[in-house]
């Protein structure tokens, strides 16, 4: 039976295929090479690769197949910015830009670092030591700390009814490596 798939759809299949491991490794290598001069720091350089993502942009003309591009996000903690390095599949980096008003998903290592920073703060350590407390991570409230890498840590404990009850919400700024806010829930709101 003849396929009803158009030629354009057939061509798009290879463009939209998931990133392969070797393709991702190549994109990260190219991104680090391109961003190396921007990441130079007199003191301790602090940066982290958040990951690589497939990036498809609208082609210049209708009916054309878009290029297969890859975005690699690099957090530059020392300069308080997130770099977006775009490269062609198995090719050279085409652009590098600083992201503003956009926060990529947190890396698991960032969450661990935020928990470590919070635990070393004496105001927060008591929550981490509470029996039965679990810690979950989330972004900060919308608009707040938009151009900082801030992770919200939710300290929860199961109450007698088997429900998770908030103990505290702690905001940790990874750029400045410090706790920037601690909120304890209103005891009346929990009743």
C-alpha positions as CSV (number, residue, x, y, z in Angstrom):
1,X,0.0,0.0,0.0
2,X,1.3,3.5,-0.9
3,X,2.0,5.8,1.9
4,X,0.1,9.1,2.1
5,X,3.1,10.8,3.7
6,X,4.3,13.9,1.8
7,X,8.0,14.3,0.8
8,X,8.3,17.2,3.2
9,X,7.0,15.1,6.1
10,X,9.5,12.3,5.2
11,X,12.3,14.8,5.2
12,X,11.2,16.2,8.6
13,X,11.4,12.8,10.1
14,X,15.3,13.0,10.3
15,X,15.2,16.6,11.5
16,X,12.8,15.8,14.4
17,X,14.4,12.6,15.5
18,X,15.5,12.5,19.2
19,X,19.1,13.6,20.0
20,X,21.5,10.7,19.9
21,X,24.2,10.4,22.6
22,X,27.1,11.0,20.3
23,X,25.2,14.0,18.8
24,X,24.6,15.4,22.3
25,X,28.3,14.9,23.4
26,X,29.5,16.6,20.2
27,X,27.2,19.6,20.8
28,X,28.4,19.9,24.5
29,X,32.0,19.8,23.4
30,X,31.4,22.4,20.7
31,X,29.5,24.6,23.2
32,X,32.3,24.5,25.8
33,X,34.9,25.3,23.2
34,X,32.8,28.3,22.0
35,X,32.0,29.6,25.5
36,X,35.5,29.0,27.0
37,X,36.6,32.6,26.7
38,X,33.4,33.8,28.3
39,X,33.7,31.4,31.2
40,X,37.3,32.5,32.1
41,X,37.5,33.8,35.6
42,X,40.3,35.1,37.7
43,X,39.1,33.2,40.8
44,X,37.3,29.9,40.9
45,X,35.4,29.3,37.7
46,X,31.9,28.0,38.5
47,X,29.8,26.7,35.6
48,X,27.6,23.8,34.9
49,X,26.2,22.2,31.7
50,X,22.4,21.9,32.1
51,X,22.0,19.8,29.0
52,X,21.4,19.8,25.3
53,X,18.1,20.2,23.6
54,X,16.9,19.8,20.0
55,X,16.1,23.2,18.6
56,X,13.9,23.6,15.5
57,X,13.4,27.1,14.0
58,X,10.9,28.1,11.4
59,X,12.6,27.8,7.9
60,X,13.0,31.0,5.9
61,X,10.6,29.8,3.2
62,X,7.5,27.8,3.2
63,X,8.0,24.1,2.2
64,X,11.6,24.1,3.2
65,X,13.1,21.7,5.7
66,X,14.4,23.5,8.8
67,X,17.9,22.9,10.0
68,X,18.5,20.5,12.9
69,X,20.0,22.7,15.6
70,X,21.0,21.9,19.2
71,X,20.9,24.3,22.1
72,X,23.3,23.7,25.0
73,X,22.6,25.6,28.2
74,X,25.5,26.5,30.4
75,X,25.1,28.2,33.8
76,X,27.9,30.6,34.5
77,X,27.5,31.2,38.2
78,X,30.5,33.5,38.5
79,X,29.0,36.0,36.1
80,X,25.4,35.3,37.1
81,X,24.1,34.3,33.6
82,X,22.9,31.4,31.5
83,X,24.5,30.9,28.1
84,X,22.6,29.4,25.2
85,X,25.1,28.0,22.7
86,X,23.4,26.9,19.4
87,X,25.2,24.5,17.0
88,X,24.3,22.5,13.9
89,X,24.0,18.8,14.3
90,X,27.6,17.5,14.3
91,X,28.8,20.9,13.2
92,X,30.2,24.1,14.6
93,X,28.5,26.5,17.0
94,X,26.5,29.1,15.2
95,X,25.5,31.5,18.0
96,X,26.0,32.2,21.7
97,X,23.6,34.3,23.7
98,X,22.8,35.2,27.3
99,X,19.3,34.1,28.3
100,X,17.2,36.7,30.1
101,X,13.8,36.1,31.7
102,X,14.1,32.4,31.2
103,X,15.2,29.7,33.6
104,X,15.9,26.2,32.2
105,X,15.0,23.3,34.4
106,X,17.2,22.7,37.4
107,X,19.9,20.1,37.1
108,X,19.9,17.4,39.8
109,X,23.3,18.6,41.0
110,X,22.0,22.1,41.5
111,X,19.2,20.8,43.7
112,X,21.8,18.9,45.8
113,X,24.0,22.0,46.0
114,X,20.9,24.1,47.1
115,X,20.1,21.6,49.8
116,X,23.7,21.7,51.0
117,X,23.8,25.5,51.1
118,X,20.4,25.5,53.0
119,X,21.6,22.9,55.5
120,X,24.7,24.9,56.3
121,X,22.5,27.9,57.3
122,X,21.7,27.7,61.0
123,X,18.2,29.1,60.4
124,X,17.4,26.2,58.1
125,X,19.4,23.3,59.6
126,X,16.7,22.7,62.3
127,X,14.1,21.9,59.6
128,X,16.4,19.5,57.8
129,X,17.0,17.7,61.1
130,X,13.3,17.3,62.0
131,X,12.1,13.7,62.1
132,X,10.2,12.6,59.0
133,X,10.9,15.7,56.9
134,X,11.3,15.3,53.2
135,X,12.6,18.1,50.9
136,X,11.2,18.9,47.4
137,X,12.5,21.4,44.9
138,X,10.6,24.0,42.9
139,X,11.2,27.3,41.2
140,X,10.8,30.6,43.0
141,X,7.5,32.5,42.7
142,X,6.9,34.1,39.3
143,X,8.8,37.2,38.7
144,X,10.9,37.0,41.8
145,X,14.6,36.5,41.3
146,X,14.0,36.2,37.5
147,X,17.6,36.8,36.6
148,X,19.1,34.7,39.4
149,X,19.3,30.9,39.7
150,X,17.1,30.5,42.7
151,X,15.7,27.2,43.8
152,X,12.8,26.9,46.2
153,X,13.2,24.0,48.7
154,X,9.9,22.8,50.3
155,X,10.4,21.1,53.7
156,X,7.4,18.8,54.3
157,X,6.4,16.5,57.1
158,X,3.6,13.9,57.2
159,X,1.0,14.8,59.9
160,X,-1.1,12.4,62.0
161,X,-3.7,12.3,59.2
162,X,-1.2,11.1,56.7
163,X,-1.1,14.4,54.8
164,X,2.0,16.3,53.8
165,X,2.2,19.4,55.9
166,X,4.6,22.3,54.9
167,X,7.2,23.1,57.6
168,X,9.1,25.8,55.7
169,X,9.9,27.0,52.2
170,X,13.5,28.1,51.7
171,X,14.8,30.0,48.6
172,X,18.5,29.4,47.8
173,X,20.4,31.6,45.3
174,X,23.0,29.5,43.5
175,X,24.7,32.5,42.0
176,X,25.4,34.0,45.5
177,X,25.5,30.6,47.3
178,X,23.2,31.8,50.0
179,X,19.7,31.4,51.5
180,X,17.7,34.5,50.3
181,X,14.4,33.8,52.0
182,X,12.8,31.5,54.6
183,X,9.0,31.2,54.9
184,X,7.2,29.4,57.6
185,X,3.6,28.5,56.9
186,X,1.0,30.3,59.0
187,X,-0.2,28.0,61.7
188,X,-3.8,29.2,61.3
189,X,-3.7,28.3,57.5
190,X,-2.8,24.7,58.4
191,X,-5.8,24.1,60.6
